Amino acid sequence: MADYTIITRQKRGVLHQRRHQLCQDSMTVFPDQDALVLAVADGHGGSLYTRSGLGARIACKAVRLLATFQTKQQAVTEVKSCFDRLVEKHLAFRPLPDDQKKLLNGQPDSTVYGTTLVAAVIREEETILYQIGDGGVFLLNERGRFLPPLAADSDCIGSCTSSLVYTRERYLEHIRISRCAGRPAAIMLFTDGINFSSSTPWKAACLLRAPDKLETTVDQLLANSGHGDDQTFILAYDPDKVSSPAFLAGLDAEEQRGQREQKLSILQEQKKQLECWLQLALQKGRRMKYQPEKAAEFAQFCNLIKDRMLQRGTLLQEMEHLEQQLKSFAPTPPTKT
């Protein structure tokens, strides 16, 4: 398999620095004979997860098994089995103190090793993504276009996340898998300490326009995308593919789509606020209507409501125009798994 240029970054979060806590993230870059395994893991925060940093390291050790299995289902179950065995082995060597067991309130001792996992197995013929919990992964094909993201997880809401320490049955319900043909031109994996929302991956992808400056621009991107948590980031890219005219043209299209999606999101929020104001204003107007002493004020207030209604109509037109433009940026169809 052709070589990738790989850039990795890991930074202890500001909150952990202030509390004199260790980084709870881990990562692995594991080149095998015919596969490349990339993975990031994020140990859960909170007083319950006293060994989550170790859990993240164990997850990144277990995930190397993905290179040896050709079927997705076998790989998924074996990684979970290996993680559980290594956790049990560590618990046998270092059992939990009684005070930690009390905090668990009947939950398994393995709970303290709670961690997420985002992994990619890249082979010449295909790329397979695996994810349990939060964090993220983006792929770009040789035409510079994003491949479809992994499905959403119902357990990942706000600061809550699914976990590799789930029971096997629950783990299989929440593990997300995606498959695409061939090797990506570029792939990014990251823990949730890096605040890449679904509308901003294009900002990170645009770094690939200047591969010779990536070491510096990646650091700048992470500095501007943090919120105090640990940060772990892996970028692997094929230098030849990302410098091709077709790739750069695709990046331009993704940037245009990203900018429009970002603007649409802003307009949707403005519409929401405006409609909330109008609802309250109409209630106030109904009360003023029956107060003769406020007739002049009521007339001015009605004009203000009309102006806001016109503003809402303009917003709706602009949103419809953006939505029509976005339809022209058809995403790459997913490969069935």
Order of alpha helices (4+ residues) and beta strands (2+ residues): beta-alpha-beta-beta-alpha-alpha-alpha-beta-beta-beta-alpha-beta-beta-alpha-alpha-beta-alpha-alpha-alpha
